[in-house]
Amino acid sequence: MATARPRRLEYSETTRQALVDSAVELFTEHGYAGTSLEEIAKRARVTKGALYHHFGGKQALFEAAFDAVETGVVARLAGVLADAGDRWEATRSGLSAFLQVCLEPSYQRIVVQDGPAVMGWERWRAAEESYTFGVVRTVVAGLVESGEIDPLPIDALARVVFGSLSAGATAIAGSAEPKQAKADVEACVERVLEGLRTR
């Protein structure tokens, strides 16, 4: 028999989620530097004391917002990859879905633009690898193991693909015409993958 969860724990989790949701919205709208903890607490409808109870400060809250955005992206990509047909079409669908994410303001601002500056490049890169690289490696391994692309070292190839997607995300986020940049990046990455395809 399942035991009921303590009301205090449920309230605590609800408060934490409200703070993270508020942080994602405000960091997206105003950036890290332009957002105050007071604004986040006010939008979440909690006290500043409650905010400090859950997060040690602004950077900890930013990292929770970063985690929320990235976790959502990985879940969506996993859904796209699972729903697609064969491995090649799954890869193309996953690529398109990821680059579509790169057009979203929260991903652009929190992950691509503010992430490296707020978290420090090494910590940001490690976080990126813990989310996106795993998905890329799984896709690349599937293509190699199924014979869809030429047999190459999986880790090295996954890093090359991951690097191109990361650079593509930066190009899209920094472009005056992000939709065109997305289309250009997608065409280039698809051409590279096609070049690796077994004939």
C-alpha positions in Angstrom: 0.0 0.0 0.0 1.4 3.4 -1.0 1.8 5.9 1.8 0.6 9.4 1.4 3.3 12.0 0.8 3.7 14.5 3.6 1.9 17.8 2.7 5.0 19.8 3.7 7.1 17.9 1.2 4.6 18.5 -1.6 4.5 22.2 -0.7 8.2 22.3 -0.7 8.4 20.7 -4.2 5.7 23.0 -5.5 7.5 26.0 -4.2 10.8 24.9 -5.8 9.1 24.2 -9.1 7.4 27.6 -9.0 10.8 29.3 -8.5 12.4 27.3 -11.3 9.6 28.1 -13.7 9.8 31.8 -12.7 13.5 31.8 -13.2 13.3 30.2 -16.7 10.8 32.9 -17.7 12.7 35.9 -16.3 16.2 34.7 -17.4 14.7 34.2 -20.9 13.1 37.7 -20.9 15.9 39.7 -19.3 19.0 37.5 -19.2 21.0 36.6 -16.1 22.4 40.1 -15.5 19.0 41.8 -15.9 17.1 39.5 -13.5 16.9 40.0 -9.7 16.1 37.4 -7.1 13.3 39.7 -5.9 11.7 39.5 -9.3 11.9 35.8 -9.4 10.4 35.4 -5.9 7.6 37.8 -6.7 6.7 36.1 -10.0 6.8 32.7 -8.2 4.6 34.2 -5.4 6.9 33.2 -2.6 9.1 35.0 -0.2 12.8 35.7 -0.7 13.4 33.6 2.3 11.7 30.6 0.6 13.9 31.2 -2.4 17.1 31.1 -0.2 15.7 28.0 1.5 15.8 26.1 -1.9 18.7 27.9 -3.6 21.9 29.3 -2.2 21.8 32.2 -4.6 21.3 33.5 -8.1 23.8 31.2 -9.8 22.3 28.1 -8.1 18.9 29.1 -9.4 20.2 29.8 -12.9 21.7 26.3 -12.9 18.4 24.9 -11.9 16.7 26.8 -14.8 19.4 25.5 -17.1 18.8 22.0 -16.0 15.0 22.4 -16.5 15.5 23.7 -20.1 18.0 20.9 -21.0 16.0 18.2 -19.4 12.9 19.2 -21.4 15.0 19.3 -24.6 16.4 15.8 -24.0 12.9 14.4 -23.2 11.5 15.9 -26.4 14.4 14.6 -28.5 14.0 11.1 -27.0 10.3 11.2 -28.0 11.1 12.2 -31.6 13.8 9.6 -32.0 11.5 6.9 -30.6 8.6 7.8 -32.8 10.6 8.0 -36.1 10.8 5.0 -38.4 14.2 3.6 -39.5 17.5 4.9 -38.0 18.3 7.2 -40.9 14.9 8.9 -40.7 15.1 9.0 -36.9 18.4 10.8 -37.2 17.0 13.4 -39.7 14.0 13.9 -37.5 16.2 14.3 -34.4 18.5 16.8 -36.1 15.5 18.9 -37.3 13.9 18.8 -33.8 17.2 19.8 -32.1 17.7 22.7 -34.5 14.1 23.8 -34.0 14.8 23.9 -30.2 17.7 26.3 -31.1 15.0 28.8 -32.2 13.3 28.8 -28.8 14.1 31.9 -26.7 14.7 30.0 -23.5 17.2 27.7 -25.1 19.0 30.5 -26.9 19.2 32.8 -23.8 19.8 30.3 -21.0 21.7 27.5 -22.6 23.6 29.1 -25.5 24.1 32.7 -24.5 24.2 33.1 -20.7 25.2 29.5 -19.8 29.0 29.7 -20.6 29.3 33.1 -18.9 27.3 32.3 -15.8 28.6 28.8 -15.2 32.1 29.2 -16.6 33.1 27.5 -19.9 34.3 24.2 -18.4 31.3 23.7 -16.2 28.9 24.7 -19.0 30.6 22.3 -21.5 30.4 19.5 -19.0 26.7 20.1 -18.4 26.1 20.3 -22.2 27.9 16.9 -22.6 25.9 15.4 -19.8 22.6 16.2 -21.6 23.1 16.5 -25.4 26.2 14.5 -26.0 24.6 11.3 -24.7 21.8 11.6 -27.2 24.2 12.3 -30.1 26.4 9.4 -29.2 23.4 7.0 -29.0 22.2 8.2 -32.5 25.7 7.9 -34.0 26.3 4.5 -32.5 22.9 3.3 -33.9 23.9 4.6 -37.4 27.3 2.9 -37.3 26.1 -0.4 -35.8 23.2 -0.7 -38.3 25.5 -0.1 -41.2 23.8 3.2 -42.3 27.1 5.1 -42.2 30.7 4.0 -42.8 32.3 2.3 -39.8 34.2 5.0 -37.9 35.2 5.3 -34.2 31.9 6.0 -32.5 33.2 8.4 -29.8 35.3 10.5 -32.2 32.4 10.7 -34.7 29.9 11.6 -32.0 32.2 14.4 -30.8 32.5 15.8 -34.3 28.7 15.7 -34.8 28.2 17.1 -31.3 30.6 19.9 -32.0 28.9 20.9 -35.2 25.5 21.0 -33.5 26.9 23.1 -30.7 28.5 25.5 -33.2 25.2 25.5 -35.1 23.2 26.4 -32.0 25.5 29.3 -31.3 25.2 30.5 -34.9 21.4 30.3 -34.8 21.2 32.1 -31.4 23.5 34.9 -32.6 21.9 35.4 -36.0 19.9 38.4 -37.1 17.8 35.8 -39.1 17.7 32.7 -36.9 15.2 30.8 -39.1 17.5 31.1 -42.1 20.5 30.2 -40.0 18.6 27.1 -38.8 17.9 26.1 -42.3 21.5 26.6 -43.4 22.9 24.6 -40.4 20.4 21.8 -41.0 21.4 21.6 -44.7 25.1 21.5 -43.9 24.9 18.9 -41.2 22.6 16.7 -43.4 25.1 17.0 -46.2 28.0 15.9 -43.9 26.0 12.9 -42.7 25.0 12.0 -46.2 28.7 12.0 -47.1 29.3 9.4 -44.4 26.4 7.2 -45.6 27.3 3.7 -46.9 26.6 3.3 -50.6 
